[in-house]
């Protein structure tokens, strides 16, 4: 079973990856029709919103003493 800190680190890493990838989205969809481009951008925005919501939920579920650990947990390896 995954610990909450591990899940948080994984979701944080995923969120960073999605946000950093936004700059490349325009390159990927440039050959699509305008409607498809907008659809892809809306989908990417929705995924980021859902990932942020998941991160917020996980952070709120943490016990109070775990909210500020002495040292942050290591990020999981890829």
N, C-alpha and C positions, 0 to 999 in steps of 0.2 A: 504494500500500500504506500502511495506517495505521501510524503509529509506536506503540510500546508506551505512551508517555506520553499520546498522544492517546486510546488505548483506555482507559487507566486513568481519565483525566479524564471520558470519556463514561460509563463504568460508575459512577463516583462520583456524577455528576450524576443518572443514572438511579436509583441507590439512594436518594439524597436525595429525589427526586421520589416514589418508592414510599413511603418512610417518612413523608413529610409528608402523603401522601394517605390514610394509614390512618385519620386522624381523620374523614375524610369518608365512609369506607366504611359506617359504621353508617347514615348518612343514605340512602345509595344502596340499601341492602338492607332497609331497615325494612319495606317492603311485601311482602317475600318471606316464604315459610314459614320456620319455625325451621330446618328441615333445609337449605334453600337458603342461608339466612343463614350457617349454620355452614360450609357448603361454600365459599361465597365468601370467608369469613375464612381458611379453611385454604388456599385457593388463593393468596390474597394473601400469607400467611405463607410458603408454599413459594416463591413468586416472589422474595421478599425474601431467603430463605435461599440460593437459587441465585445471585442477584445478588451477595450477599456472598462466596460461594464463588468466583465468577468474579473478583471484585476481588482476593481473596486470592491466587488463582492468578496473575493478572497481576502483582501486586506481587512475588511470589516469583520470577517469570521475569525481572524486571528485572536488568540487570547491577549489580554492587555499586556501581560509581562513579555509576550513574544513580539509585541509591536515595536519595541525598541531594544533589540538584543545587543549584547556587548560588541559582537562583531557580526557583520552581515553574512548570510549564508553564501556559500560558493555557488556560482551558476553551474547548472549541469553541463556536462560535455556534450558537444553535438554528436 
